[in-house]
Amino acid sequence: MDLREARRQIEERAQLHAFIATSSEEGAGLVVAIKDLVDVAGMVTTAGAIILPNVPAERDAPVVQRIRREGCVVVGKTNLHEFAYGVTSTNIHYGNVLNPHDPSRVAGGSSGGSAVAVAAAMCDWAIGSDTGGSIRIPASLCGVVGFKPALGTIDLTGVVPLSWSLDTLGPMARDVASAAHAFSMMSGEAVSTEHLAKPRIAVPAGWVADLDEPTERAWRLVSQGLPEIEFVDRERLFRTGLTILLVEAATFHRRWADEVPEKYGADVLGHIRRGLGVLAVDFEEALRERRQLVGASARAMEDVDALLLPATAIVAPLVNSGDEVREPLSRFTRPFNTTGQPVVALPAPARRGDLPVGMQVVGRTNADTLRAALWLEHEWKNLTP
């Protein structure tokens, strides 16, 4: 794709609100869209909000510097849930990011604009961030591939934080091979996509239940015959990670929430105030429990290469949905921000006209997780929904 074609697609589908700003760059190379909480030289970083200074960044974030060295060009900054603090990418400041498969529905968040940019052919690939599912949720709802690398893989300098203990950056692309290539450009870590061997894949026992009908149908198809293994309790992982996120996000936003609360969307301000109410003893307990859970998760994975489970419990909800969609959208994603494991979200086989359903491949190393997902992607081409 060239920049001219990318910009044409962005303009023609502007009603999806995928972008906050487009660049004036010229040049050839892979066209990349950047979530607008990552600094790009000469462009304002908004984080999907109106609080940050309206001043262009002086330099590229290290991850942007790295992809430029690989010959990539930046087409623009993508829209997101305000301050990356939500799962829908509804945004009162820059417009709700709409699902290209059905614009009456959300794109998912918080990296909704990045997912839409990929799904609607506005770029070759995009950068998102993931703190509780923010790459994997929109990838699932928009029918693209999203990769959350292992915690700490990619430099977060020049990125507006949500929770510094949980934040990650990762790529979103049309297929697993493209996501693997994009990840290598972002990180410098080589990933071979050749000579794939069948991975040992299992399902975490007792985790997958209460899915909506389209997700349940897709799950039955792709999980048939897979063994179950005992894994760490999903609720403990979810609760521990959420406590850490709430407190760290509240710490970052405390002054603004006190001085300019009217500049926040009501949902984000509510999350910040909830975090301010968490007791210090509960935060310390969550940090301690997290260390135990990370070790227990690693031990549970010793005899398998990857876990398979849905990315979300429901397909894309309507734009006017309320807070009730937050839990089913993040139910299966947040636990793996707690463990810090690498996770690929990829589309399950779907019937023409159906809303996308995404599945998660949870692994132990970045390369092996991507290779397991690529193997599944090939296998699923032979499945009939």
QUIPELIN-V870173 format. One record per pair of residues at least 12 apart in sequence whose C-alpha atoms are under 8 Angstrom apart, sorted by the first residue. I is the first residue (numbers start at 1). J is the second residue. Records with the same first field share a line. If there is no record, write none. Layout:
I=J + J
This chain:
1=30 + 31 + 123 + 124
2=28 + 29 + 30 + 31
3=26 + 27 + 28 + 31 + 75
5=122
6=31 + 75 + 121 + 122 + 123
7=75 + 122
9=120 + 121 + 122
10=117 + 122
15=98
16=96 + 97 + 98 + 99 + 100 + 103 + 116
17=79 + 94 + 95 + 96 + 97 + 98 + 113
18=78 + 79 + 97 + 98 + 112 + 113 + 114 + 116 + 117
19=76 + 77 + 78 + 79 + 113 + 117
20=36 + 48 + 76 + 77 + 78 + 79 + 94
21=76 + 77 + 78
22=75 + 76 + 77
23=43 + 74 + 75 + 76 + 77
24=75
25=73 + 74 + 75
26=73
27=73
28=71 + 72 + 73
29=71 + 72 + 73
30=71 + 72 + 73 + 123 + 124 + 125
31=72 + 73 + 74 + 75 + 123 + 124 + 125
32=72 + 73 + 74 + 75 + 76 + 123 + 124 + 125 + 126 + 127
33=74 + 75 + 76 + 77 + 78 + 114 + 117 + 123 + 125 + 126 + 127
34=74 + 75 + 76 + 77 + 78 + 114 + 126 + 127 + 128
35=77 + 78 + 79 + 80 + 111 + 113 + 114 + 126 + 127 + 128 + 129
36=48 + 77 + 78 + 79 + 80
37=83 + 159 + 160
38=61 + 158 + 159 + 160
39=57 + 59 + 60 + 61 + 64 + 158 + 159
40=57 + 58 + 59 + 60 + 61 + 64
41=56 + 57 + 58 + 59 + 60
42=56 + 57 + 58 + 59
43=55 + 56 + 57
44=56 + 57
45=57
47=80 + 82 + 83 + 84 + 160
48=79 + 80 + 81 + 82 + 83 + 84 + 91 + 93 + 94
49=82 + 83 + 93 + 263 + 264
50=93 + 263 + 264
51=256 + 263
60=158
61=156 + 157 + 158 + 159
62=155 + 156 + 157 + 158
63=154 + 155 + 156 + 186 + 187
64=186
66=185 + 186 + 187
67=185 + 186
70=185
75=123
78=111 + 113 + 114 + 117
79=94 + 97 + 111 + 112 + 113 + 114
80=97 + 109 + 110 + 111 + 112 + 113 + 114
81=109 + 110 + 111 + 112
82=110 + 265 + 268
83=160 + 162
84=109 + 110 + 111 + 134 + 162
85=110 + 162 + 268 + 271
86=109 + 110 + 268 + 326
87=108 + 109 + 110 + 133 + 134 + 137 + 326 + 329 + 330
88=106 + 107 + 108 + 109 + 110 + 112 + 138
89=106 + 107 + 108 + 109 + 110 + 111 + 112 + 113
90=106 + 319
91=265
92=265
96=319
97=112 + 113 + 116
98=116 + 319
99=116 + 141 + 142 + 316
100=116 + 119 + 120 + 142
101=142 + 355
102=355
104=318 + 319
105=316 + 317 + 318 + 319
106=316 + 317 + 318 + 319
107=138 + 141 + 142 + 316
108=134 + 137 + 138 + 139 + 141 + 142 + 316
109=133 + 134 + 135 + 137 + 138
110=129 + 130 + 133 + 134 + 135 + 137 + 138
111=128 + 129 + 130 + 134 + 135 + 138
112=134 + 138
114=126 + 127 + 128 + 172
115=135 + 138 + 139 + 142 + 144 + 172
116=142
118=144 + 172 + 173 + 174
119=142 + 143 + 144 + 174
124=173
125=171 + 172 + 173 + 174 + 178 + 179 + 182
126=171 + 172 + 173
127=169 + 170 + 171 + 172
128=169 + 170 + 171 + 172
129=148 + 167 + 168 + 169 + 170
130=148 + 167 + 168 + 169 + 170 + 337
131=162 + 163 + 166 + 167 + 168 + 245 + 334 + 337
132=166 + 241 + 242 + 330 + 333 + 334 + 335 + 336 + 337
133=330 + 333 + 334 + 337
135=147 + 148 + 170 + 172
136=148 + 311 + 333 + 344 + 345 + 360
137=311 + 312 + 329 + 330 + 333
139=172 + 345 + 346 + 358
140=311 + 312 + 345 + 346 + 347 + 356 + 357 + 358 + 359
141=315 + 316 + 355 + 356 + 357 + 358
142=356
143=346 + 347 + 356 + 357 + 358
144=172 + 173 + 174 + 175 + 345 + 346 + 347
145=172 + 173 + 174 + 175 + 176 + 179 + 344 + 345 + 346 + 347
146=170 + 171 + 172 + 173 + 179 + 344 + 345 + 346
147=170 + 171 + 172 + 179 + 342 + 343 + 344 + 345
148=168 + 169 + 170 + 171 + 342 + 343 + 344
149=168 + 169 + 170 + 341 + 342 + 343 + 366
150=168 + 340 + 341 + 342 + 343 + 365 + 366
151=166 + 167 + 168 + 337 + 340 + 341 + 342
152=168
153=168 + 187
154=168 + 169 + 170 + 186 + 187
156=168 + 169
161=249 + 252
162=245 + 248 + 249 + 252
163=244 + 245 + 246 + 248 + 249
164=248
165=244 + 245
166=241 + 245 + 337 + 338 + 340
170=183 + 186
171=183
175=346
176=346 + 370 + 373 + 374 + 377
177=193 + 374
180=193 + 370
190=367
191=367 + 370
192=367 + 371
193=371 + 374
196=371 + 375
197=375
198=372 + 375
199=304 + 305 + 306 + 372 + 375
200=303 + 304 + 305 + 306
201=226 + 227 + 304 + 305 + 306 + 307 + 308
202=226 + 227 + 228 + 229 + 304 + 306 + 307 + 308
203=223 + 226 + 227 + 228 + 229 + 307 + 308 + 309
204=228 + 229 + 230 + 231 + 307 + 308 + 309
205=228 + 229 + 230 + 231
207=234
208=309 + 310
210=313
211=313 + 314
212=313 + 314 + 315
214=314 + 315 + 357
215=310 + 313 + 314 + 315 + 357
218=348 + 349 + 350 + 357 + 385
219=309 + 310 + 359
221=383 + 385
222=348 + 380
223=308
229=300
230=300
231=297 + 300
232=293 + 296 + 297 + 300
234=332 + 335
235=335
237=290 + 293 + 334 + 335 + 336 + 338 + 339
238=331 + 334 + 335 + 338
240=286 + 287 + 289 + 290 + 338
241=286 + 290 + 334 + 335 + 337 + 338
242=334
243=275 + 278 + 282 + 283 + 286
244=283 + 286 + 287
246=271 + 272 + 274 + 275 + 276 + 278
247=275 + 276 + 278 + 283
248=275
249=272 + 275
250=272 + 273 + 275 + 276
251=276
253=272
254=272 + 276
257=269 + 272 + 273
290=338 + 339
293=338 + 339
294=338 + 339 + 340
297=339
298=364
301=364
305=363 + 364 + 368 + 369 + 372
306=361 + 362 + 363 + 364 + 369 + 372
307=360 + 361 + 362 + 363
308=359 + 360 + 361 + 362
309=332 + 359 + 360 + 361
310=332 + 358 + 359 + 360
311=329 + 332 + 333 + 345 + 357 + 358 + 359 + 360
312=328 + 329 + 330 + 331 + 332 + 333 + 357 + 358 + 359
313=328 + 329 + 331 + 332
314=328 + 329
315=355 + 356 + 357
316=355 + 356
336=362
341=362 + 363 + 364 + 365
342=362 + 363 + 364 + 365 + 366 + 369
343=360 + 361 + 362 + 363 + 369
344=360 + 361 + 362 + 369 + 370 + 373
345=358 + 359 + 360 + 361
346=358 + 359 + 360 + 373 + 377
347=359
348=380
349=380 + 381 + 383 + 384 + 385
350=385
351=385
361=373
